[in-house]
Amino acid sequence: MVCFLSAQLLVFEDLTVPSHKTKNIVNYVSLMENAKKVLLVDGGIIDNQLKLATRNLHYVNVLPSIGLNVYSILQHDTLVMTRDAVDKIVTRMHTPINR
């Protein structure tokens, strides 16, 4: 059995949207190649306009970097992250676990 994954990772400076209108996100996603299910990950608290713009789209999910997990990544074919989110995840991965 052979399984092919066609996933993409996009990194942006920020995930700010000009307004809370859903059409902004729909336009951005339509520009992405082969994006069927998108996960947006921001480094801190999710911007309220971004929450409002994505809440009616079943194929777009938004998470803060602290909530990112393997299951969420595997459920999406496109992962869009901010630089801040990448930095926080790298820092978290390099922090030793004291047990």
C-alpha positions as CSV (number, residue, x, y, z in Angstrom):
1,M,0.0,0.0,0.0
2,V,1.4,3.4,-1.0
3,C,0.2,6.6,0.5
4,F,1.0,10.0,-1.0
5,L,0.6,13.2,1.0
6,S,0.4,16.5,-0.7
7,A,0.7,19.0,2.2
8,Q,2.1,22.5,2.3
9,L,3.5,24.7,5.0
10,L,3.2,28.5,4.5
11,V,4.8,31.0,6.9
12,F,3.7,34.6,7.1
13,E,4.7,37.6,9.2
14,D,1.2,37.8,10.6
15,L,-2.4,36.7,10.0
16,T,-4.1,40.0,10.1
17,V,-7.1,40.5,7.9
18,P,-8.5,43.8,6.8
19,S,-11.9,43.1,8.2
20,H,-14.0,40.4,9.8
21,K,-15.6,39.5,6.4
22,T,-15.5,35.9,5.5
23,K,-14.8,36.7,1.8
24,N,-11.3,37.9,2.8
25,I,-10.4,34.4,4.0
26,V,-12.2,32.7,1.0
27,N,-10.1,34.9,-1.4
28,Y,-6.8,34.0,0.4
29,V,-7.6,30.3,0.4
30,S,-8.5,30.4,-3.2
31,L,-5.0,31.7,-4.0
32,M,-3.4,28.7,-2.3
33,E,-2.7,25.7,-4.5
34,N,-4.6,22.6,-3.7
35,A,-5.8,23.8,-0.3
36,K,-8.8,21.8,0.7
37,K,-8.5,22.1,4.5
38,V,-6.5,24.9,6.1
39,L,-5.1,25.2,9.6
40,L,-4.1,28.8,10.6
41,V,-1.7,29.0,13.6
42,D,-0.8,32.2,15.3
43,G,1.9,32.8,18.0
44,G,-0.3,34.5,20.5
45,I,-4.0,35.2,21.1
46,I,-6.0,34.8,17.9
47,D,-7.2,38.2,16.5
48,N,-10.9,38.7,16.9
49,Q,-11.3,39.7,13.2
50,L,-9.6,36.5,12.2
51,K,-12.0,34.5,14.4
52,L,-15.0,36.2,12.9
53,A,-13.8,35.8,9.4
54,T,-13.2,32.1,9.7
55,R,-16.0,30.9,11.9
56,N,-18.4,30.1,9.0
57,L,-15.8,28.2,7.0
58,H,-15.8,24.5,7.8
59,Y,-12.5,24.0,5.9
60,V,-10.6,26.6,7.9
61,N,-9.5,26.2,11.5
62,V,-7.6,28.6,13.7
63,L,-5.4,27.7,16.7
64,P,-2.8,29.5,18.9
65,S,0.6,27.9,18.8
66,I,0.2,26.6,22.3
67,G,-2.8,24.5,21.1
68,L,-1.0,23.0,18.1
69,N,-0.9,19.2,18.1
70,V,0.0,16.4,15.7
71,Y,-3.7,15.3,15.2
72,S,-4.7,18.9,14.1
73,I,-1.8,19.0,11.7
74,L,-2.7,15.6,10.1
75,Q,-6.3,16.7,9.7
76,H,-5.4,19.5,7.3
77,D,-3.5,19.6,4.0
78,T,-2.3,23.2,4.4
79,L,-0.7,24.6,7.5
80,V,-0.3,28.4,7.6
81,M,1.8,29.7,10.5
82,T,3.1,33.1,11.6
83,R,6.8,33.5,12.3
84,D,6.0,34.1,15.9
85,A,4.2,30.7,16.0
86,V,7.1,28.9,14.5
87,D,9.5,30.6,17.0
88,K,7.3,29.6,19.9
89,I,7.0,26.0,18.8
90,V,10.8,25.7,18.2
91,T,11.4,27.1,21.7
92,R,8.8,24.7,23.2
93,M,10.4,21.7,21.4
94,H,13.9,22.6,22.7
95,T,12.7,23.0,26.3
96,P,13.6,19.9,28.3
97,I,10.9,18.0,30.2
98,N,11.7,17.7,33.9
99,R,10.1,14.6,35.3
